[in-house]
Amino acid sequence: MNPVTYLALGDSYTIGEAVPASCSFPVLTANILRKDGINITEPQIIAVTGWTTDELTQGIKAATLHPPYNLVTLLIGVNNQYRGRSSDEYRREFTALLNQAIEFAGNRKEAVVVLSIPDWGVTPFAKDRDQQQIATEIDAFNAVNKEVSTQYGVGYLDITGFTREAISDLSLVAEDGLHPSGKDYQRWAKALAPLLLQSL
């Protein structure tokens, strides 16, 4: 039987900015699946810190991909919010990305999981900003990606709540004061692995 393949699409939260690559959530998730007896390759990660939806679209076009993948995850949108982009534009570009993700999974919707956008407003990086406004905007973008995910029948994992615990637990924040720590990514991976396992 061929090994399971996993494609992770996203931004800094997918590559694990400010933590070792081994602590990124796709790598941690693959490790959990291996412990469950799944023969899975190293995840292929298409993600760059700072990417918005349109930049991820360009990044996918430039990448060498080998579909179909057995598993695909998509986490994108924080930089759209950070740059003040509209939720209407996000809906349009996110929907196109989700369609691509489903195609990359050989049109198996059950093999695709969307992760919600983390709330960076609770981090030390954002201490001089309007944290309530950031939270409200993140919630609005997450309402869009959840609605589109439900409409397309793919899996959805809300990790925003995990990230908001950083307001009272700095061990969940990486040394850069902005991105999640390996400890938080491990929690995402533990929640994600069972969802992916169901589709195998």
QUIKAUR-V422401 format. One record per residue. N is the residue number from 1. SS is DSSP state (H for helix, E for strand, - for the rest). BURIAL is I if it has 24 or more other C-alpha atoms within 12 Angstrom, else O. D_CENTER is the distance of its C-alpha to the mean C-alpha in Angstrom with 1 decimal. Layout:
BEGIN
n = [N N]
ss = [SS SS]
burial = [BURIAL BURIAL]
d_center = [D_CENTER D_CENTER]
END
This chain:
BEGIN
n = [1 2 3 4 5 6 7 8 9 10 11 12 13 14 15 16 17 18 19 20 21 22 23 24 25 26 27 28 29 30 31 32 33 34 35 36 37 38 39 40 41 42 43 44 45 46 47 48 49 50 51 52 53 54 55 56 57 58 59 60 61 62 63 64 65 66 67 68 69 70 71 72 73 74 75 76 77 78 79 80 81 82 83 84 85 86 87 88 89 90 91 92 93 94 95 96 97 98 99 100 101 102 103 104 105 106 107 108 109 110 111 112 113 114 115 116 117 118 119 120 121 122 123 124 125 126 127 128 129 130 131 132 133 134 135 136 137 138 139 140 141 142 143 144 145 146 147 148 149 150 151 152 153 154 155 156 157 158 159 160 161 162 163 164 165 166 167 168 169 170 171 172 173 174 175 176 177 178 179 180 181 182 183 184 185 186 187 188 189 190 191 192 193 194 195 196 197 198 199 200]
ss = [- - - E - E E E E E - H H H H - - - - - H H H - H H H H H H H H H H H - - - - E - - - E E E E - - - - - H H H H H H H H H H - - - - - - - - E E E E - - - H H H H H - - - - H H H H H H H H H H H H H H H H H H - - - - H H H E E E E - - - - H H H - H H H - - - - H H H H H H H H H H H H H H H H H H H H H H - - E E E - - H H H H H H H H - - H H H E - - - - - - E - H H H H H H H H H H H H H H H H H - -]
burial = [O O O I I I I I I I I I I I I I I I I O O I I I I I I I I I I I I O O O O I O I O I I I I I I I I I I I I I I I I O O I O O O O I O O O I I I I I I I I I I I I I I O O O I I O O I I O I I I I I I I I I I I I I O O I I I I I I I I I I I I I I I I I O O O O O O O O O I I O I I I I I I I I I I O I I O O I O I I I I I I I I I I I O I I O O I O I I I O O I I I I I I I I I I I I I I I I I O I I I O O I]
d_center = [28.1 25.5 22.6 19.2 16.9 13.1 11.2 7.6 7.0 5.6 7.5 8.9 6.2 5.5 9.3 10.1 12.4 15.7 15.5 16.8 14.8 15.9 13.9 10.4 8.4 8.8 12.4 13.1 12.0 14.3 16.9 17.0 17.5 20.2 21.9 22.0 23.9 21.4 22.3 18.9 18.7 16.6 13.2 13.4 10.7 11.0 9.6 11.9 12.1 13.2 12.0 12.4 12.1 15.5 14.9 12.1 14.7 17.3 15.4 15.0 18.7 19.7 18.0 20.0 18.4 20.1 19.2 19.3 16.5 16.8 13.1 10.2 6.5 5.0 2.7 6.1 9.2 10.0 12.5 14.0 14.8 16.0 18.2 19.7 18.7 19.6 17.7 19.9 18.8 15.1 16.0 17.8 15.4 12.3 14.8 15.9 12.5 12.1 15.7 15.1 12.3 15.0 17.6 16.0 16.1 19.7 19.5 18.6 16.5 16.4 14.5 11.4 8.7 6.6 4.7 6.7 7.1 8.8 12.5 13.8 17.2 18.2 18.1 21.4 20.3 20.6 23.8 26.0 23.9 24.0 21.5 22.3 21.8 18.3 17.5 19.2 17.4 13.8 15.3 16.6 13.4 11.7 15.1 14.7 11.4 12.7 16.1 15.1 13.1 16.3 18.5 17.2 17.2 13.8 12.2 10.3 9.1 9.9 9.0 10.7 13.9 13.2 12.5 15.7 17.8 17.8 20.5 22.9 21.4 20.9 20.2 16.6 16.5 16.7 20.1 19.1 19.1 15.8 12.8 12.1 14.6 14.5 15.9 13.0 10.5 13.2 13.1 9.5 10.7 13.9 12.5 10.3 13.2 15.7 13.8 13.5 17.0 18.4 17.8 19.6]
END
